[in-house]
Amino acid sequence: MTTPEAEQSPPPRPEERLEQAVWAAEQALIEYEIALETFRVEVENFSRLHDQKLGPMYARLEELDARIAEARAARTGDPEDIRIAEEARARVLPIPGVEELMHGWMDGHGLYPEAAAMLTDQAVRPPQRVRPGEEARKLYRDLARKAHPDLAQEEAERERREEFITRVNAAYARGDEALLRELAEEWAAGPVPAERQPSRAEELYARLEWLSQRKELLTLVARELEDTAIAAMLRLAPEDPDGLLDEIAEKLRSDVAEREAELAGLLGQG
């Protein structure tokens, strides 16, 4: 039986559905940004490991291709072979930015000993791994959900959150679990944002529009990230990306051996 009190319950405020929509959109956007940042860090770290592990082999193959082309051109004197040799050597010559990319692997005299060891299966110190652990991922997600700038209504609070999240992102990118714990304690001890007051309908509509535009922008960023070659490699072996690198490295070692044998044969012919 319905009581008089239940029959007289006040109708929902006109802005209530808008507030719920804004809250849901904010939470969805934050989760999307967390997923995007997690994926970006994964791609960035895998790209770094890829360059460290395979970069010297690619460089060695290009050098061998140039030397093979030069040896063939010297032996035949054919203008077409000479052109091919010049193009091959041009691909190996330094160009702006290459020195920075190969920093730590090559100098003016060729490969560093560590890089050369990698090509000959000698023991070499493995590249530094910076892939965040599961606990670091959990800490990052928790902090991002609590301190995300999109939850701020006042400009000063938004700036405070942006500065804090910048530090959180940097710690997560380094996989620094201890620093993430310190940041979690810092946030817990910091000023508590004021209760969110009901917004006017115009403000809520504007908020929804901003959230929608932000989601569209992040979707474009995600699409560009997913279209990279490194992301494509990660999709090939999501459970064992290191194993994929090992497979590629083995193939590259075989290619290097074949090129060296070919070059030796060309240089051995008078």
N, C-alpha and C positions, 0 to 999 in steps of 0.2 A: 504494500500500500504506500502510495506516495505521500510524503509529509508536506505540510504547507511551506516549511522552510526550503525544501528541495525545489518546490515549484517556483519559489521566489528568488532563486540563485541569479546573480547579476549576469547579464549577457557579456560575452567577451568584448574587450576593447577593440575598436576598429584597427588599431595598429598591431594587435597581437599576432595575427598571421604574418604580417610583414616582419615583425621581430623574429619570429621563428624561422622564416625564410632566410633572413640575414644571418642568423646564428648558424643555420645548416650550411649556408654557402661559405661562411668563414671557416668552419671546421673542415669542410671538403677541400677548400683551397689550401689550408695548412697541411693536411695529409698529402695533398698532391705535391706541395713544395718539399715536404720531407722526402717523399719517394724520389722526386727529381734530384734533390741534392745527394741522396744516397747513391743513386745511379751515376751521377756526375763524378763523385769521388771514386766509385768503382772503375769507371772508364778511365779517369785520369791516372789512377794507380796502375791499372793494367797497361796503359799506354807507356808509362814510365818503365815498367818492368820489361815490356816488349822491346823498347828502344835499347835498354841496357843489355838485354840478353841476345837480341838478334841484330842490333845495329852494326856491330863489328863484322858480322858475317856478310850482311848486305854490302858493306863497304869493300870487303875483300873480294866479293864476286864482281863488283863493278871494276875494281882495279885489275883483276885477272882478265875480264872481258876486254879492257883497254889494251892490256899487254898482248893478248892473243891477236887482237886486230892489228896492232902495230907490227908484231912479228910476221903476220901473214902479208901485210902490205910491204914490209921490207924484203920479203922473199919473192913476191910476185912483181912488185913495181907497178901493179895495175892501178890506174887512177881511181877506179871505183873502190878498190880495197883501201887506198890512201884516204879517200873521203870518209869511209866508214871508220877507219882508225882515228882520224881527227875528231869525228863526232863522239866516238867512244871516250877519247881522252878528255874532251870538253865536258862530258858528264861527270868526270872524276875530279876535275879541277875545282878548287874552292870557289864558292860563290857567296855573296852576302848572306849571313845567317847560318851557313853550314858549320863554321867553326864553333858557334855556340851549341848547335845541335850535337856535335861530336865531342864536345868538351868532356874530358875524362877518359876518352877512348883512343884518340889519335893526337899526334903532334906533327911537327914538320918532317919527321923521319918515319912516319907510318904508325902502325898500331902500337899502343902501350903493351907492356908484357902481360898485363891482366887480360887484355882483349885477345892477344895472340894465344894465350893459354886456353881461352875458351874455344878457339878454332882447332886446337890440337888435343882436346880432351884432357888437358892437364888440370890439376886441382886449381880452382880459383875461388876466391871469396864470392859467395852469391850476392846478387844485388839486394840492397836493403828493402825489406818488405814494409809497406806502410798501409796495408789493408786493415781497416778498423776491425777489431774483434766484436763478438756478439754483444758483450757488455757495453762496449763503447757505442755500438749502434743503439742499444736500449737507452743509454743515458742521453744520447743526442736526440732521439725521438721525444723523450720526456721533456727535455729542455725546450725543444722547438715548439711543442704543443703549449707549454706554459708561458713562454716568453716571446712568442711570435709578435712582431710589430703590428701585424694586421689586427690584433686584438685591442690595440690602443685606440682611444677616442680623442685624447688630447695630444697635441703636437709634441709637447715636452716628454710625455710618456712614450710616444712613438720613437723619439730620438734615443731615449734611454734603452729601449728594447733593441733598436737597430744596432747600437754600439755593443750591447751584450751578445746578440746573436752573431755578430761578426766574429767575436772571440770564440763563441761556441763552434762556429763553422771551421775556424782555423784549427782548433783543437781536434775536431773530428777528422779533418783532412789528414792530420798527422797521426791519427789513431791513438791520441794521448788520453788514455782512460783516466789516469790520475788527475789531469787537469780538468777533464769533464766532471769528475766528482767534486772538485773544488768549486767549479762554476755552479754546479747544482746546489751546493751549500750556500754559495754567495746569493743565488737567486732566492732561496728559501728564507734567507735572513734579510733580504732587501725590502723596500717599501711595497706594501700590498696595494695593488690598484683599487681604486674606489669601485663600489658597486655600479654596474652599468645602469644608467637611468633610461627610462623609456624615451625613445626618440620620436620626433615628429615624423609623420608619414613622408614628407618631402625628403628628409634626411635619410630615411630608410631606403627609399627608392634610389637616391644617389649612391648610397652604400652598395646596394645590389648591383648597380651599373658598374661601379668601380671594381667590384669583385669579379664580375663577368669579364671585364676588359683585362684584368690581371690574369685570369685563367687562360684567356686566348693567347696572351703573350707567352705564358709559361708553356702552353701547348706547342707553340712555334719553337721555343728553345728545346723542348723535349724531342721534337721531330728532328731538329738539326743534330742533336746528340745521337739519336738512334740511327741516323744515316751515316755516321762516321764509320770508317773501316774498322776501328778498334771495337766499337759497339757490335759490329757484325761478327767479329771474331769471338766476342764474349757470348753471343747468342749460339755460336756453334758448340761451345762447351761450357755452359753456365755452371756446371757442378765441378769442373776440373779445368779451369783456364790455364793453370800452370802446366798440366799435361799436354794441352794443345801447343803451348810454346815449346815444350820438349820435342814434340813431333815435328814442328816446323824447323827447329834447330837441327834435328837429325837429318832432315831433307837438305838443309842448307850445307851441312858438313859434306854430304854426298856430292852436292853440286860443286863445292869448292875443290874436292878431290878430283872430280872429273875435269874441271877447268885447269887445275895444276898439271894434270897428266897431258892434256891437250897442248898447253903452253910448252911443257918439256919436249913434247914431240916436235913442235914447230922450231924451237930453238936448237934442237939436235940435228936438224936437216940443213945441209949446206946450200 
